[in-house]
Amino acid sequence: MRAIQFLFSGMMAASVLLSGCAHHASAPPVPASISLTAPLHGDFGHYTLALTWQPGFCTGPEGNSCQADQPKTPLIGLHGLWASRPSDLIKAQVPVTTWWRKGCSLYEGDASSPVPRFSPTLSHRLSDVVAHTHSDLVAHEYAKHVHCFGMQEEQFFSVATQLRDRFAALPSAQHLTSEPGTVIAKADLTREIEADTGPLPDRGVQFQCNTPPQGQSVLAQIWFTLKPDALSRFPKADAFMSSPQVQDNCPASFLVPQWNR
């Protein structure tokens, strides 16, 4: 009887173990939850996630626009996560171009916004992925695009960096980082991104190019138009929406620049 009980117990234990392994193998990964809530002026229509191609972003009409300590990796960086015009500005007929130019100062006037404070971990991460422009780009982004919405800076920039990391992990982004120094077609890059995201709405992704002194258009930024309540689904297509404005200034083909050696 003892031998039979031992055998039965062993079979049950093996069954439970196999069942647990099978369940673990079939369980889909749970995506990290990413969301933001704006306590103030939160009735805007969309976010623009602005990512940078660092060698192009740091190259403007007058040459290098970044500091000497600009990291050479990663190539894909973070510019910002921009809320569109809140409804009270739309009702007041404030032009969208004025919102783009002035941002939170429309609410705060000449009052200076507090300097953002971050944990050491996030501060180091932002130093890695945000371009080292001659003025502090992170402080600028906070003052212009975050502070008047009442969002806490640590949470906001943590979400923005996670969205950047999600795109950078896609095969299309990995392929892009293997092509510095080559000329690519905008339509081909769009197709590669859509192979990862699914079909996107018109102007769901747009590109910004700079023109350095040599005169050739170079990739500087990639802009994604996202639903405010769907950030956790990025980079899947249902997180996107069509941008109300045409903001793509790149020609049909452009250079994916590399760092000057």
SEBA-757078 format. One line per 2 residues: number of its first residue (from 1); their letters; for each residue x, y, z of C-alpha. Coordinates in nm, 2 decimals, always signed. Layout:
! residues N
NUM) a) X Y Z; ...
! end
This chain:
! residues 261
1) mr) +0.00 +0.00 +0.00; +0.28 +0.24 +0.09
3) ai) +0.45 +0.18 -0.25; +0.12 +0.24 -0.43
5) qf) +0.07 +0.57 -0.23; +0.42 +0.68 -0.32
7) lf) +0.37 +0.60 -0.68; +0.04 +0.79 -0.69
9) sg) +0.19 +1.09 -0.51; +0.48 +1.10 -0.76
11) mm) +0.24 +1.08 -1.06; +0.03 +1.36 -0.91
13) aa) +0.33 +1.58 -0.85; +0.45 +1.52 -1.20
15) sv) +0.11 +1.60 -1.34; +0.09 +1.93 -1.15
17) ll) +0.44 +2.02 -1.26; +0.37 +1.95 -1.63
19) sg) +0.04 +2.13 -1.60; +0.21 +2.43 -1.46
21) ca) +0.48 +2.42 -1.73; +0.22 +2.39 -2.00
23) hh) +0.02 +2.68 -1.86; +0.33 +2.90 -1.83
25) as) +0.44 +2.82 -2.19; +0.10 +2.91 -2.33
27) ap) +0.03 +3.22 -2.13; +0.09 +3.54 -2.34
29) pv) +0.32 +3.80 -2.20; +0.15 +4.08 -2.02
31) pa) +0.24 +4.42 -2.16; +0.36 +4.68 -1.92
33) si) +0.08 +4.93 -1.85; +0.17 +5.28 -1.97
35) sl) -0.07 +5.56 -1.91; -0.08 +5.93 -1.83
37) ta) -0.35 +6.15 -1.67; -0.34 +6.53 -1.70
39) pl) -0.50 +6.69 -1.39; -0.52 +7.02 -1.58
41) hg) -0.63 +7.10 -1.93; -0.66 +6.72 -2.00
43) df) -0.91 +6.74 -2.28; -0.66 +6.75 -2.56
45) gh) -0.71 +6.53 -2.87; -0.38 +6.35 -2.92
47) yt) -0.01 +6.31 -2.82; +0.28 +6.35 -3.06
49) la) +0.56 +6.11 -2.97; +0.87 +6.28 -3.12
51) lt) +1.17 +6.05 -3.16; +1.50 +6.17 -3.29
53) wq) +1.76 +6.03 -3.52; +2.04 +6.17 -3.32
55) pg) +2.30 +6.24 -3.60; +2.04 +6.42 -3.81
57) fc) +1.88 +6.60 -3.51; +2.22 +6.74 -3.41
59) tg) +2.28 +6.86 -3.76; +2.11 +7.18 -3.86
61) pe) +2.16 +7.45 -4.13; +2.45 +7.60 -3.93
63) gn) +2.62 +7.26 -3.86; +2.64 +7.08 -3.52
65) sc) +2.36 +7.19 -3.28; +2.46 +6.95 -3.00
67) qa) +2.73 +6.97 -2.74; +3.07 +6.80 -2.76
69) dq) +2.96 +6.54 -2.50; +2.67 +6.42 -2.71
71) pk) +2.65 +6.03 -2.68; +2.70 +5.85 -3.01
73) tp) +2.46 +5.57 -2.90; +2.18 +5.51 -2.91
75) li) +2.10 +5.65 -3.26; +1.73 +5.67 -3.19
77) gl) +1.66 +5.92 -2.92; +1.37 +6.10 -2.75
79) hg) +1.27 +6.46 -2.82; +0.93 +6.47 -2.64
81) lw) +0.58 +6.37 -2.59; +0.35 +6.66 -2.68
83) as) -0.01 +6.71 -2.60; -0.22 +6.88 -2.87
85) rp) -0.42 +7.20 -2.80; -0.66 +7.17 -2.51
87) sd) -1.02 +7.25 -2.59; -1.03 +7.59 -2.42
89) li) -0.75 +7.72 -2.66; -0.94 +7.58 -2.96
91) ka) -1.26 +7.76 -2.84; -1.06 +8.08 -2.79
93) qv) -0.94 +8.03 -3.15; -0.57 +8.02 -3.06
95) pv) -0.40 +7.91 -3.38; -0.23 +7.57 -3.36
97) tt) +0.09 +7.72 -3.47; +0.08 +7.95 -3.16
99) ww) +0.04 +7.65 -2.94; +0.33 +7.48 -3.11
101) rk) +0.55 +7.78 -3.06; +0.45 +7.88 -2.70
103) gc) +0.30 +7.57 -2.54; +0.25 +7.61 -2.16
105) sl) +0.35 +7.97 -2.16; +0.00 +8.05 -2.30
107) ye) -0.13 +7.95 -1.95; +0.16 +8.06 -1.74
109) gd) +0.27 +8.38 -1.90; +0.62 +8.49 -1.81
111) as) +0.62 +8.29 -1.49; +0.91 +8.05 -1.48
113) sp) +0.82 +7.68 -1.43; +1.00 +7.47 -1.16
115) vp) +1.31 +7.28 -1.26; +1.22 +6.92 -1.31
117) rf) +1.36 +6.67 -1.06; +1.43 +6.31 -1.14
119) sp) +1.55 +6.00 -0.97; +1.92 +5.91 -1.04
121) tl) +1.81 +5.62 -1.26; +1.58 +5.83 -1.48
123) sh) +1.82 +6.12 -1.49; +2.09 +5.89 -1.63
125) rl) +1.85 +5.74 -1.88; +1.74 +6.08 -2.00
127) sd) +2.10 +6.18 -2.04; +2.15 +5.87 -2.27
129) vv) +1.85 +5.92 -2.50; +1.78 +6.30 -2.51
131) ah) +2.01 +6.50 -2.73; +2.26 +6.72 -2.55
133) th) +2.16 +7.05 -2.71; +2.32 +7.37 -2.61
135) sd) +2.03 +7.45 -2.39; +1.88 +7.19 -2.16
137) lv) +1.63 +7.00 -2.38; +1.47 +6.81 -2.09
139) ah) +1.41 +7.13 -1.90; +1.27 +7.29 -2.21
141) ey) +1.03 +7.00 -2.27; +0.91 +7.01 -1.92
143) ak) +0.84 +7.38 -1.92; +0.67 +7.39 -2.26
145) hv) +0.49 +7.06 -2.28; +0.43 +6.92 -1.93
147) hc) +0.42 +7.16 -1.64; +0.09 +7.33 -1.73
149) fg) -0.09 +7.00 -1.74; +0.00 +6.92 -1.38
151) mq) +0.17 +6.59 -1.46; +0.44 +6.47 -1.23
153) ee) +0.77 +6.49 -1.41; +0.91 +6.15 -1.30
155) qf) +0.61 +5.96 -1.42; +0.58 +6.17 -1.74
157) fs) +0.93 +6.12 -1.86; +0.94 +5.76 -1.75
159) va) +0.64 +5.69 -1.98; +0.80 +5.89 -2.26
161) tq) +1.13 +5.69 -2.24; +0.93 +5.36 -2.23
163) lr) +0.75 +5.46 -2.55; +1.08 +5.54 -2.71
165) dr) +1.23 +5.20 -2.60; +0.93 +5.02 -2.74
167) fa) +0.98 +5.16 -3.09; +1.36 +5.12 -3.07
169) al) +1.31 +4.74 -3.00; +1.11 +4.69 -3.33
171) ps) +1.27 +4.52 -3.63; +1.21 +4.83 -3.84
173) aq) +1.40 +5.04 -3.59; +1.67 +4.78 -3.56
175) hl) +1.70 +4.78 -3.94; +1.71 +5.16 -3.95
177) ts) +2.00 +5.16 -3.71; +2.19 +4.93 -3.94
179) ep) +2.17 +5.19 -4.23; +2.36 +5.50 -4.13
181) gt) +2.51 +5.67 -4.43; +2.26 +5.54 -4.68
183) vi) +1.98 +5.71 -4.87; +1.64 +5.55 -4.82
185) ak) +1.29 +5.60 -4.96; +1.03 +5.74 -4.72
187) ad) +0.77 +5.50 -4.85; +1.00 +5.20 -4.78
189) lt) +1.06 +5.32 -4.42; +0.69 +5.37 -4.37
191) re) +0.62 +5.01 -4.50; +0.88 +4.87 -4.27
193) ie) +0.73 +5.04 -3.96; +0.38 +4.93 -4.06
195) ad) +0.51 +4.57 -4.09; +0.56 +4.59 -3.71
197) tg) +0.27 +4.81 -3.61; +0.00 +4.71 -3.86
199) pl) -0.15 +4.95 -4.11; -0.15 +5.30 -3.98
201) pd) -0.39 +5.59 -4.04; -0.29 +5.87 -4.27
203) rg) -0.03 +6.08 -4.10; -0.01 +5.84 -3.81
205) vq) +0.37 +5.85 -3.87; +0.54 +6.15 -4.01
207) fq) +0.91 +6.24 -4.07; +1.11 +6.55 -4.01
209) cn) +1.43 +6.62 -4.20; +1.70 +6.88 -4.15
211) tp) +1.91 +7.04 -4.42; +2.28 +7.07 -4.32
213) pq) +2.52 +7.31 -4.50; +2.59 +7.04 -4.76
215) gq) +2.23 +7.08 -4.88; +2.11 +6.72 -4.87
217) sv) +1.80 +6.64 -4.66; +1.88 +6.42 -4.37
219) la) +1.65 +6.23 -4.13; +1.61 +6.41 -3.80
221) qi) +1.29 +6.30 -3.64; +1.01 +6.05 -3.65
223) wf) +0.67 +6.17 -3.52; +0.39 +5.94 -3.41
225) tl) +0.03 +6.06 -3.35; -0.12 +5.87 -3.06
227) kp) -0.45 +5.85 -2.88; -0.41 +5.98 -2.52
229) da) -0.59 +5.68 -2.37; -0.41 +5.42 -2.58
231) ls) -0.04 +5.47 -2.49; -0.02 +5.12 -2.34
233) rf) -0.10 +4.97 -2.68; +0.19 +5.15 -2.86
235) pk) +0.34 +5.05 -3.10; +0.03 +4.86 -3.22
237) ad) -0.18 +5.03 -3.49; -0.48 +5.08 -3.26
239) af) -0.28 +5.33 -3.05; -0.24 +5.56 -3.35
241) ms) -0.47 +5.82 -3.50; -0.44 +6.05 -3.80
243) sp) -0.27 +6.38 -3.73; -0.49 +6.68 -3.79
245) qv) -0.20 +6.86 -3.94; +0.05 +6.77 -4.22
247) qd) +0.39 +6.80 -4.05; +0.60 +6.58 -4.27
249) nc) +0.87 +6.79 -4.44; +1.10 +6.51 -4.57
251) pa) +1.13 +6.45 -4.95; +1.06 +6.11 -5.11
253) sf) +1.41 +6.00 -5.04; +1.66 +6.12 -4.78
255) lv) +1.99 +6.04 -4.62; +2.00 +5.85 -4.29
257) pq) +2.31 +6.03 -4.16; +2.58 +5.89 -3.95
259) wn) +2.81 +6.06 -3.70; +3.10 +6.25 -3.84
261) r) +3.42 +6.08 -3.74
! end
